[in-house]
Amino acid sequence: MKRKYIRGFTMIELLITMALIAILATVVVFLINPAQMLARARDTQRQSDLVAILSSIYQYSAEHSGALPDTDGDPLTSNFPNSPTCIGTGVGCYDLGSAGDAGETMVPVYMAAMPMDPRTGTSANTGYLIYIDANDRLVASASGETREINLTR
């Protein structure tokens, strides 16, 4: 009597292989931590937005004899914030998008659109702060998910 041996994997071998793959996948997901990677990406976007805001303000200032964009309509005075103030159209925020001389407002002349925090930003409050410090330097900041973001120029 001859026995035919069928070649293949046993159930135990398959279960052990699947368990090893599951353990390795868990370790990889834990090491990569996609939530933290996404938070870092949003913080990078916040920093890029702040650089764009400061650059557009400097461009406006360079083209207007050093004057900062303001919303009071009087070229002899400036209501640009001198303490941390949110950027946006809401109450208590500085409307940087409509700041500037008539026909030369920040949006759309110097920026296509006002940048907003990728997670919590709205037109009423973009999630970004801006002001002129005691040394007459522009400061922009944002509360990031992994760090505080502050730019001074």
C-alpha positions as CSV (number, residue, x, y, z in Angstrom):
1,M,0.0,0.0,0.0
2,K,1.5,3.3,-1.1
3,R,0.6,6.6,0.5
4,K,0.3,9.7,-1.5
5,Y,1.8,12.7,0.2
6,I,0.1,16.0,-0.6
7,R,2.5,18.9,-0.4
8,G,1.3,22.1,1.2
9,F,1.2,24.0,4.5
10,T,-0.4,22.7,7.6
11,M,-3.0,24.7,9.5
12,I,-0.5,25.3,12.4
13,E,2.1,26.7,10.0
14,L,-0.4,29.1,8.5
15,L,-1.6,30.3,11.9
16,I,2.0,30.9,13.1
17,T,2.8,32.9,9.9
18,M,-0.3,35.0,10.3
19,A,0.4,35.7,14.0
20,L,4.0,36.8,13.1
21,I,2.7,39.1,10.4
22,A,0.2,40.6,12.8
23,I,2.9,41.3,15.4
24,L,5.2,42.9,12.9
25,A,2.4,45.1,11.5
26,T,1.5,46.2,15.0
27,V,5.1,47.1,15.7
28,V,5.4,49.1,12.4
29,V,2.2,51.0,13.0
30,F,3.4,51.8,16.6
31,L,6.8,53.0,15.3
32,I,5.4,55.1,12.5
33,N,2.5,56.6,14.5
34,P,0.4,58.1,11.7
35,A,-1.4,60.5,14.0
36,Q,1.8,62.2,15.1
37,M,3.0,62.3,11.5
38,L,-0.2,64.1,10.4
39,A,0.1,66.5,13.4
40,R,3.7,67.3,12.3
41,A,2.6,67.9,8.8
42,R,-0.1,70.3,10.0
43,D,2.5,72.2,12.1
44,T,4.7,72.5,9.0
45,Q,1.7,73.9,7.1
46,R,1.1,76.4,10.0
47,Q,4.7,77.6,9.8
48,S,4.5,77.9,6.0
49,D,1.3,80.0,6.4
50,L,3.0,82.3,8.9
51,V,6.0,82.8,6.6
52,A,3.6,83.7,3.8
53,I,1.7,86.2,6.0
54,L,4.9,87.9,7.1
55,S,6.3,88.0,3.6
56,S,3.2,89.6,2.2
57,I,3.2,92.3,5.0
58,Y,6.8,93.1,4.3
59,Q,6.1,93.3,0.6
60,Y,3.2,95.7,1.3
61,S,5.5,97.7,3.6
62,A,8.2,97.9,1.0
63,E,5.8,99.3,-1.6
64,H,4.3,101.8,0.8
65,S,7.3,103.6,2.3
66,G,7.5,101.4,5.4
67,A,3.8,101.7,6.3
68,L,2.1,98.6,7.6
69,P,-1.3,97.6,6.3
70,D,-4.0,99.0,8.5
71,T,-7.8,99.2,8.5
72,D,-8.4,102.7,9.9
73,G,-8.4,104.4,6.5
74,D,-6.1,107.2,7.7
75,P,-2.6,107.2,6.2
76,L,-1.3,109.3,9.1
77,T,-2.2,106.7,11.8
78,S,-1.9,102.9,12.1
79,N,-4.1,100.5,13.9
80,F,-1.8,97.5,13.3
81,P,-1.9,95.5,16.5
82,N,0.9,96.0,19.1
83,S,-0.1,93.0,21.2
84,P,-0.9,89.4,20.1
85,T,-4.2,89.6,18.1
86,C,-5.9,87.0,16.1
87,I,-6.2,87.4,12.4
88,G,-9.7,87.2,11.0
89,T,-13.0,89.0,10.4
90,G,-14.5,88.1,13.7
91,V,-14.9,90.4,16.7
92,G,-11.6,91.2,18.4
93,C,-9.6,89.9,15.5
94,Y,-7.5,92.1,13.1
95,D,-8.9,91.8,9.5
96,L,-5.6,91.6,7.8
97,G,-7.2,90.5,4.5
98,S,-8.9,93.8,4.0
99,A,-6.1,95.9,5.5
100,G,-4.2,98.3,3.3
101,D,-4.9,101.2,1.0
102,A,-8.1,101.3,-1.1
103,G,-7.6,99.1,-4.1
104,E,-4.4,97.6,-2.6
105,T,-5.7,95.4,0.2
106,M,-3.7,92.4,1.4
107,V,-6.1,90.0,-0.2
108,P,-6.1,89.7,-3.2
109,V,-3.2,92.0,-4.1
110,Y,-0.5,90.6,-1.8
111,M,-2.0,87.2,-1.0
112,A,-4.5,85.1,-3.1
113,A,-6.4,84.2,0.1
114,M,-5.8,84.5,3.8
115,P,-4.2,81.3,5.1
116,M,-6.0,79.5,7.9
117,D,-5.0,76.9,10.5
118,P,-5.4,73.5,8.8
119,R,-7.4,72.1,11.7
120,T,-9.3,74.9,13.4
121,G,-9.1,78.0,11.2
122,T,-12.1,79.9,9.9
123,S,-12.5,83.3,8.2
124,A,-13.6,84.8,11.5
125,N,-10.5,83.5,13.3
126,T,-7.7,82.0,11.2
127,G,-6.0,80.6,14.3
128,Y,-2.9,82.8,13.8
129,L,-1.8,85.7,15.9
130,I,0.1,88.8,14.7
131,Y,1.5,92.0,16.2
132,I,4.4,94.4,16.3
133,D,6.6,93.9,19.4
134,A,8.3,96.6,21.5
135,N,11.3,96.5,19.1
136,D,9.1,97.2,16.1
137,R,9.5,93.7,14.7
138,L,6.7,91.7,13.2
139,V,5.7,88.7,15.2
140,A,3.4,85.9,14.0
141,S,2.5,82.8,16.0
142,A,0.3,79.8,16.0
143,S,-0.5,77.0,18.5
144,G,0.7,73.9,16.9
145,E,-0.2,70.3,17.8
146,T,3.4,69.3,18.5
147,R,5.0,72.7,19.3
148,E,4.4,76.4,19.5
149,I,5.3,78.2,16.3
150,N,6.7,81.7,16.5
151,L,8.2,83.8,13.8
152,T,9.8,87.2,14.2
153,R,11.1,89.4,11.4
